[in-house]
Amino acid sequence: MHPTSATGRLFLRNKDVGEVRSRGEADSWCFGDFEPNAEFVEFATLFGSWSLLMHAEEGDEKMSQAASDELRRAEREIDALRAKIYFPKDDQWIDVAQLNIDGKMIEWKAMEGRAGK
């Protein structure tokens, strides 16, 4: 993975969309802070929808089928963005299998055995 204080760049569909400041790892997930740039606007609605769906039914024990279906659709669209994170200090590319952006928080799971450009 990478050091807790690493700073990198998030790429979606090969576009640099902002800065990632890694803060740690838990299980197979890494997490940190995300500072979007102007290029992120193309993707902001998708991540905003995902976030709203994730928090919409907090407190309910079970998410409605409609909300669950919409959440799966949003997650498939996010997965299709071919997310990568570049850490220039180590010249390291991370191919991202799963990505969550919720406000300023970012979480990602690297593809198993796949770090590269």
C-alpha positions as CSV (number, residue, x, y, z in Angstrom):
1,M,0.0,0.0,0.0
2,H,1.6,3.3,1.0
3,P,2.5,5.5,4.0
4,T,-0.3,7.2,5.9
5,S,0.9,10.6,4.9
6,A,1.2,10.0,1.2
7,T,-0.3,12.5,-1.2
8,G,-1.4,11.5,-4.6
9,R,-3.7,12.3,-7.6
10,L,-7.0,10.6,-8.4
11,F,-7.6,9.8,-12.1
12,L,-11.1,8.9,-13.4
13,R,-11.2,7.9,-17.1
14,N,-7.6,9.1,-17.3
15,K,-8.5,12.6,-16.1
16,D,-6.8,14.1,-13.1
17,V,-9.8,15.0,-10.9
18,G,-8.1,16.0,-7.6
19,E,-5.7,15.4,-4.7
20,V,-5.8,12.4,-2.4
21,R,-4.2,12.6,1.1
22,S,-3.9,9.1,2.5
23,R,-4.6,8.8,6.2
24,G,-4.6,5.1,6.8
25,E,-5.8,1.6,6.1
26,A,-8.4,-0.8,7.6
27,D,-8.6,-4.3,6.3
28,S,-8.3,-4.1,2.5
29,W,-9.5,-0.5,2.3
30,C,-7.4,2.7,2.3
31,F,-8.9,6.0,3.3
32,G,-8.1,9.7,3.3
33,D,-9.1,13.2,2.3
34,F,-10.1,14.3,-1.2
35,E,-9.7,17.7,-2.6
36,P,-11.4,17.9,-6.0
37,N,-10.3,20.1,-8.9
38,A,-12.4,21.6,-11.7
39,E,-12.3,18.3,-13.7
40,F,-14.2,16.5,-10.9
41,V,-17.4,18.3,-11.8
42,E,-18.1,15.7,-14.5
43,F,-18.3,13.0,-11.9
44,A,-19.6,14.9,-8.9
45,T,-23.3,14.1,-9.5
46,L,-22.6,10.3,-9.6
47,F,-20.7,10.4,-6.3
48,G,-23.3,12.7,-4.7
49,S,-26.1,10.3,-5.7
50,W,-24.1,7.4,-4.2
51,S,-23.6,9.3,-1.0
52,L,-27.3,10.3,-0.7
53,L,-28.3,6.7,-1.2
54,M,-25.8,5.4,1.4
55,H,-27.1,7.8,4.0
56,A,-30.8,8.0,3.0
57,E,-32.1,5.2,5.1
58,E,-29.6,5.4,8.0
59,G,-31.4,4.1,11.0
60,D,-33.5,1.7,9.0
61,E,-32.5,-1.9,9.4
62,K,-33.0,-2.7,5.8
63,M,-32.7,-0.6,2.7
64,S,-35.7,-0.6,0.3
65,Q,-35.4,-2.7,-2.8
66,A,-35.7,0.4,-5.0
67,A,-32.9,2.2,-3.1
68,S,-30.8,-1.0,-3.1
69,D,-31.2,-1.3,-6.9
70,E,-30.3,2.4,-7.4
71,L,-27.2,2.0,-5.2
72,R,-26.0,-1.0,-7.2
73,R,-26.5,1.0,-10.4
74,A,-24.4,3.9,-9.0
75,E,-21.7,1.5,-7.8
76,R,-21.5,-0.1,-11.2
77,E,-21.1,3.3,-12.8
78,I,-18.4,4.3,-10.3
79,D,-16.5,1.0,-11.0
80,A,-16.6,1.7,-14.7
81,L,-14.7,4.9,-14.2
82,R,-11.3,3.0,-14.3
83,A,-10.1,4.9,-11.2
84,K,-6.4,5.1,-10.5
85,I,-4.4,6.9,-7.9
86,Y,-0.8,8.1,-8.6
87,F,1.6,8.7,-5.7
88,P,4.4,10.7,-7.3
89,K,6.9,10.5,-4.4
90,D,7.1,6.7,-4.9
91,D,6.2,6.8,-8.6
92,Q,3.4,4.4,-7.7
93,W,0.1,3.8,-9.6
94,I,-2.7,2.1,-7.8
95,D,-5.4,0.5,-10.0
96,V,-8.6,0.9,-7.9
97,A,-11.2,-1.9,-7.7
98,Q,-13.7,0.1,-5.6
99,L,-13.9,3.8,-4.8
100,N,-16.1,5.8,-2.5
101,I,-16.1,9.6,-2.2
102,D,-18.4,11.1,0.4
103,G,-17.8,14.8,0.8
104,K,-14.1,15.3,1.6
105,M,-13.7,11.6,2.6
106,I,-12.3,9.1,0.1
107,E,-12.0,5.3,0.4
108,W,-10.5,2.9,-2.1
109,K,-9.7,-0.7,-2.5
110,A,-6.8,-1.6,-4.8
111,M,-7.2,-4.3,-7.3
112,E,-5.7,-7.5,-6.1
113,G,-2.1,-7.8,-7.3
114,R,-2.5,-4.8,-9.7
115,A,-0.5,-1.7,-9.2
116,G,0.7,-0.2,-12.4
117,K,0.0,2.4,-15.0
